[in-house]
Amino acid sequence: MSQYFRIHPANPQQRLLNQAVNFLQQEGLIVYPTDSGYALGCRVGNKAAADRIRQIRGLGNRHEFSLVSRDLSELSLYAKVGNSAFRLLKALTPGAYTFIFKATREVPRRLQDPKRRTIGIRVPDNTVTQVLLTTLDEPLISSTLLLPGEDIPLTDPEEIRDRIGSQVDLIIDGGYCGFEPTTVVDLVEDMPKVIREGKGDTTIFKAES
């Protein structure tokens, strides 16, 4: 059974987040809160944990993961970003958006879209996750906690523990954080294209079109 940490959503306990980082550095798989629901996360190089995410979610090899970062400082290492796209990201992050870019060679091919060689980029507006990522000092590979055959992601950390507690190493209970998915914006061609409307405001893209 996984470890279970209750972490204050506004004033996260650094001691517990240090322990959470230790789980990640020991090649663990965690459940953590974001600004658009709970997600599964592991380090970028952790192939075994990424495979566990696929198993839990019932995903095939074609699934494109997202990289979750604390800010934009690591962006150019993992994604090919033009100047206008970078300005847009500065205006909209942190926030409930996933931005799609061409991946760089730093992103393992198994995490990219197999045809387009793209990767999703996220900078969530969630205090617990921000402190976690700052402490870890690197991005996470991430996927929404949506189980096979279900339409709505899991939102209750105690239910998460009951249902998949044996399949993950740590569950971070950061309180209720909703279940509305991120807005997905394709920026491969630098011109924004909204792929999915979600929690993030899309009026800025409609105004530009």
Buried (B, 14 or more C-beta within 10 A) or exposed (E): EBBBBEBEBEEBBEEBBEEBBEBBEEBBBBBBBBBBBBBBBBBBEBBEBBBBBBEBBEBEEEBBBBBBBBBBEBBEBBBBBBEEBBEBBEEBBBBBBBBBBBBBEEBBEEBBBEEEBBBBBBBBBBBBBBBBBEBBEBBBBBBBBBBEEEEEBBBEBEEBBEBBBEBBBBBBBBEEBBBBBBBBBBBBEBEBEBEEBBBBBBEEBEEEE
